Amino acid sequence: MRPLLVVQNPGSRKGAADRETLFALLREAGFEPLGIPDELGPADYSKWIEQTASRAERVLIVGGDGSINACLAGLLSTELPFGVLPQGTANNFVRNQALPTELEGVLRVLVDGQVSKVDLASVNGLPFLTVCGLGISAEVNRTIPPLLKRVFGPIGYILHALRVFLGFGGFVAEIRSDEGFVQRARFLQLTICNGKFYGSALTVSPSATLRDGHLDLVASRASARWSLPKIWRVLRRLKRGTDPVPEVLHLRSTRFEVKTHRRLPVDVDGDLKSVSPLVVSLEARKLCILTAPAVMDSP
């Protein structure tokens, strides 16, 4: 039996992710699972991984992007590769890697998947895997009712975001990139992405990957005359990621600095973890993950 650490968000213990069911299926697949104790929360995930790393060769994270983020420090220090059974709202990491979302496929990756390395970003010294942002996204994460997010998932998030948008006045920010770009303007949302996907199924760039060595910044200008029809059109374009969107600034760099006229909360992989100003940078091929062979060979 192959030893396997299992980090499970308590809120994800339903259906196939029920601990008893999950552990039985892992044992059938040849693993001996060691689960994180129930009394430990996200703040304890990384320390637990570090303390138990010598007892396993791989990690399974059951949860969403926030659960993965809570494990990053432990994964980095131990260099244990990990797989994911997605149970979150956006699951951007899984979508970025085109990883399976059903348990059968996740088990195949755990059994036969190869170890690969992906880029890792940081904001104000905090590591993040796919996205950090400020503006509407942070306000949504600050105010969204937990029941709405849990029951309706991405749809609930989008509906609450529209409600927040109607009352959001924006913020003034100065953006600087390592290439010398400087712009000061009023924005509604500013997002810095590692990888292709962000938000609820939005595409920053069709060519972006977790291995391209770059960050993508997208910022929605407050000066645009926004209306619900325009929001719909812009979201459709952002979902495709192939068409220019004049209302949205798009930059690519390995490092950004963002200063705001007042301190604003910053969401990091879906959770509020920092405040502005921001210094965002990237380390190439830093984090060990488990991936299917066909995905591993992609750029």
Secondary structure, 3 states (H helix, E strand, C coil): CEEEEEEECHHHCCHHHCHHHHHHHHHHCCEEEEECCCCCCHHHHHHHHHHHHHHCCEEEEEECHHHHHHHHHHHHHHCCCEEEEECCCCCHHHHHCCCCCCHHHHHHHHHHCEEEEEEEEEECCEEECCEEEEEHHHHHHHHCCHHHHHHHHHHHHHHHHHHHHHCCCCEEEEEEECCCCEEEEEEEEEEEECCCEECCCEECCCCCCCCCCCEEEEEEECCCCCCHHHHHHHHHHHHHCCCCCCCEEEEEECEEEEEECCCCEEEECCEEEEECCEEEEEEEEEEEEEECHHHHCCC
